Amino acid sequence: MATPRRKKMLLALFLVILNMTFCIITTIQFQKAVLTPIDRVEAVSLHAQPSTTNNTVSQYWSLAVSDRGETVDCRIATQQTTTTPTNKNLARDVDNKKITIHIHGMHHSGTGYLRKTLLNALNREFSPSPSEPAACIQDSLLPYRHLYSNKTELYKDHHKMEEEGQHLQTMYPSFHTRAQVFKEAKTAQFELPKIAYLADYCLSNDDTENKRIGNILLEQWSRYWNVTSSTKFLLQKTPSLDVQFLESTKRLPTLHVIVVRHPMTSNSWGVPYMGYGWAMAYHHVLKLLNEGKVEWYAVVTYEALLEYHDVVVEELMEVVNSGTKRFGLTSIATQQEQLNMSSNYSDDGRFRRQLHLRGASGISNPKKRANLWLGVPSNSYLIPKKKSVEQWRKCLAQSGCRQGLDLLTTDVLPLFGYVSIQKSHASLVKRINDGNATLSRNVPLTADPSPVTVSKDYGRVLFSSEGDALKLLSQSNGNSGMDGAQGLDYIGQPPPTDLVAKITELLRRLRYIPK
């Protein structure tokens, strides 16, 4: 007979296998979509089918793709739907002006780590006591726990992979569904990045209709948040860039936190021309931010979150504090807690922590990381996986793909602070952990496979709606402006028009580069 500990281990193993299987299926589905030859032009559509489970009737949305992906028609018909019974907590959430925080990014860009980081930081910053959390993440098992005594059956019947918001709603298509429709439409390669922000196409021209969509979406998601009287923030994470959709349908004050990672080190979709997909997807988002269409946001790079963790977290909390003042909330962290936060910094503001994120538990398999660099832990998340390196090299072997990556490397990525790590510096890890910034370890960004990080000047929130507050924070920390770096005054501000224009020109040129 299995012991309780063994049962827990088996349950944990079962959950890990489920998550891995879903990630593999999603990646394969997208790869099939992007690798399918383009031999026909026709419209392909898919409609969500109504299904009744646990007194919930699926919402009706429709998605049609034609002209090799150039035309996308996504519609949400709220008048045809039946929702779950009204959640009594929902009205309380609105009355108390709780805040929704959406965590956006592409697959494998660090959205999960960012969610965990934000959850811990918010609870430390805003909780009156450890027993009253200030933030809640979605729990797909929450509505069903009272129905089961057997936890294995509970997971099997109701667990949604990675607790992502996209799987806990039926108002708009999930990433997997998008990839399926685009695959069947034989979508052209340069239209595929639309999958990352496809929900934006589902918006109505009628603001009232968008509010109805937002009400139903919030009601669906509210079933999975364990809201208490002290809850202030509701965290929702999905690896997509549906920023405009969630901004236009918001029913609570909403903060969007967007994570960016170097396209070739993460290679979200496992394809050689990931650089183009990255540029098109983030161009869509940065243009929205530049035009002031999103009220409250922060953009961070995954690499800065790793290497300058505490600085980035401090600035993220400043973004939260600045925005919450507009909604009648203030930080209630004690002076001692704030002192504890500041004591984690070295004199130059660099963090003191290990590069690898998951400790000695062995969750990250070192064999999956490319053995490129001496002196860097084999499971460091700065090192691209072997499969990413393989796709990187395939891109370099194709003239058109290489030209595009060269343009991205010289004209765009340096504006995000990206630099390559020198291969010859074997003492890299020791110097990082010691916080020693006097020894140069970086070189200008290269298009060749290598670990990538950001320079110190970019080790903070990259873009934000709360630029004035971040400037004051930087000055209070003893920095002149934003470290006094000439030409970098856009850091912490809304994305500059020059950056958006450069990506626009890059995309224009890439469409005409021959394969």
Beta strands, then each sheet from edge to edge (+ up, - down):
strand 1: 44-47
strand 2: 52-53
strand 3: 56-57
strand 4: 61-66
strand 5: 71-76
strand 6: 99-104
strand 7: 135-137
strand 8: 233-237
strand 9: 254-260
strand 10: 297-301
strand 11: 418-421
strand 12: 442-444
strand 13: 452-454
strand 14: 463-464
sheet 1: 1+ 4- 5+
sheet 2: 2+ 3-
sheet 3: 7+ 8+ 6+ 9+ 10+ 14-
sheet 4: 12+ 11- 13+
end
